């Protein structure tokens, strides 16, 4: 199972209301737990499985302009590590992926202007714009039996940004 949904709308600390906070947590974190809870039953029955939670490097970069988003993404890392032992006893692996600046259609449209792209590429060890397939390849690896010994880990796909 791949848990992947988010909204990285830019906001300041002062703009966060209780309603906005609840919405960001619901969009960026809450469903991960309940989806895992639901899929666990069938994975136990099938004697194993792989759960992959998509997060972000924003929280450990200390990225500005979206604190509620970054906090939720940090929660995904905590959720992944916290559930590993409980799921592991059923041969269910759980890992997270923290993408960096990925040129998705939405990112390219909203945030990835030439100035920001230049700044990111300067900070990355790999001087190329990362694409969705860079993340999907890691998803395929974690979903496959090739990674059968991996659980409770966070795999960063950011070109060496962090």
C-alpha positions as CSV (number, residue, x, y, z in Angstrom):
1,X,0.0,0.0,0.0
2,X,1.2,3.5,-0.8
3,X,0.0,6.3,1.4
4,X,0.4,9.5,-0.6
5,X,-1.7,12.6,-0.3
6,X,-0.8,16.1,0.7
7,X,-1.4,19.8,0.3
8,X,1.7,22.0,0.7
9,X,-0.1,25.4,0.4
10,X,2.2,28.1,1.6
11,X,1.3,29.8,4.9
12,X,2.8,31.6,7.9
13,X,2.6,30.7,11.5
14,X,0.3,33.7,12.1
15,X,-2.2,32.5,9.4
16,X,-2.8,29.1,11.2
17,X,-6.2,28.9,12.8
18,X,-7.6,25.9,14.6
19,X,-9.7,25.1,11.6
20,X,-6.8,25.4,9.2
21,X,-4.6,23.2,11.5
22,X,-7.2,20.5,11.6
23,X,-7.6,20.6,7.8
24,X,-3.8,20.3,7.2
25,X,-3.5,17.4,9.6
26,X,-6.5,15.6,8.0
27,X,-5.1,16.1,4.5
28,X,-1.4,15.5,5.3
29,X,-1.4,12.9,8.1
30,X,-4.7,11.6,9.5
31,X,-5.6,9.3,6.7
32,X,-2.2,7.5,6.8
33,X,-3.1,5.9,10.1
34,X,-6.6,4.8,9.2
35,X,-5.5,3.5,5.8
36,X,-2.9,1.4,7.6
37,X,-5.4,0.2,10.1
38,X,-7.7,-0.9,7.2
39,X,-5.0,-2.7,5.1
40,X,-3.4,-4.4,8.1
41,X,-6.2,-7.0,8.3
42,X,-5.7,-8.2,4.7
43,X,-1.9,-8.1,5.0
44,X,-2.1,-10.3,8.2
45,X,-4.3,-12.7,6.3
46,X,-1.8,-12.8,3.4
47,X,1.1,-13.3,5.8
48,X,2.9,-10.0,4.9
49,X,3.0,-6.9,2.9
50,X,4.7,-3.5,2.4
51,X,3.4,-0.1,3.4
52,X,5.0,2.9,1.9
53,X,4.3,6.4,3.4
54,X,5.2,9.4,1.3
55,X,6.4,12.3,3.4
56,X,8.7,15.2,2.6
57,X,12.2,16.6,3.4
58,X,10.5,19.9,4.5
59,X,10.5,19.1,8.2
60,X,14.2,18.1,8.5
61,X,15.3,20.9,6.2
62,X,13.5,23.4,8.4
63,X,11.7,24.7,5.3
64,X,9.8,28.0,5.8
65,X,6.4,29.1,4.6
66,X,4.4,26.0,5.5
67,X,4.8,25.0,9.2
68,X,1.6,23.0,9.5
69,X,2.5,20.9,6.4
70,X,6.1,20.3,7.7
71,X,4.7,19.2,11.1
72,X,2.4,16.7,9.5
73,X,5.2,15.3,7.3
74,X,7.3,14.9,10.5
75,X,4.4,13.0,11.9
76,X,4.6,10.5,8.9
77,X,8.1,9.7,9.9
78,X,7.0,9.1,13.5
79,X,4.0,7.1,12.4
80,X,6.2,4.8,10.3
81,X,8.8,4.2,13.0
82,X,6.1,3.7,15.7
83,X,4.1,1.1,13.8
84,X,7.1,-1.0,12.6
85,X,7.3,-3.4,15.5
86,X,3.5,-4.0,15.7
87,X,3.4,-4.6,11.9
88,X,6.7,-6.5,11.8
89,X,5.3,-9.4,13.9
90,X,3.0,-10.1,10.9
91,X,5.7,-9.8,8.3
92,X,4.5,-6.4,7.2
93,X,7.2,-3.9,6.4
94,X,6.6,-0.2,6.8
95,X,8.8,2.5,5.4
96,X,8.6,6.2,4.4
97,X,10.0,8.1,1.5
98,X,10.9,11.8,1.9
99,X,11.0,13.5,-1.5
100,X,12.8,16.8,-2.0
101,X,12.1,19.2,-4.8
102,X,10.3,17.1,-7.4
103,X,9.1,18.7,-10.6
104,X,5.5,17.5,-10.5
105,X,2.9,19.3,-12.6
106,X,1.6,21.1,-9.5
107,X,5.1,22.0,-8.2
108,X,6.2,23.3,-11.6
109,X,3.0,25.4,-11.9
110,X,3.0,26.9,-8.4
111,X,6.5,27.0,-6.8
112,X,9.2,25.8,-9.2
113,X,10.0,29.1,-10.8
114,X,13.5,29.7,-12.3
115,X,14.8,31.4,-9.2
116,X,13.7,28.7,-6.8
117,X,14.9,25.9,-9.2
118,X,18.3,27.5,-9.4
119,X,18.5,27.8,-5.6
120,X,17.5,24.1,-5.1
121,X,19.9,22.8,-7.8
122,X,22.7,24.8,-6.1
123,X,22.0,23.1,-2.8
124,X,21.6,19.6,-4.2
125,X,24.6,17.3,-4.7
126,X,23.1,16.1,-8.0
127,X,22.7,19.1,-10.4
128,X,19.5,18.0,-12.0
129,X,15.9,18.5,-11.4
130,X,14.3,15.5,-9.8
131,X,11.2,14.1,-11.5
132,X,8.3,12.0,-10.3
133,X,9.9,8.8,-11.7
134,X,12.8,9.3,-9.2
135,X,10.3,8.8,-6.4
136,X,8.3,6.1,-8.1
137,X,11.4,4.0,-8.5
138,X,12.0,4.1,-4.8
139,X,8.3,3.1,-4.3
140,X,8.8,0.1,-6.6
141,X,11.9,-0.9,-4.7
142,X,10.2,-0.8,-1.3
143,X,7.1,-2.6,-2.7
144,X,9.2,-5.4,-4.1
145,X,10.7,-8.4,-2.4
146,X,14.2,-7.0,-3.2
147,X,13.7,-4.8,-0.1
148,X,12.4,-7.6,2.1
149,X,14.9,-6.7,4.9
150,X,13.9,-3.0,5.0
151,X,11.4,-1.7,7.6
152,X,11.2,1.3,10.0
153,X,13.3,3.3,7.6
154,X,13.0,6.7,5.9
155,X,14.4,6.8,2.4
156,X,15.3,10.3,1.2
157,X,15.0,11.1,-2.5
158,X,16.2,14.6,-2.8
159,X,19.4,14.6,-4.9
160,X,21.5,15.3,-1.8
161,X,19.6,18.4,-0.8
162,X,19.5,17.6,2.9
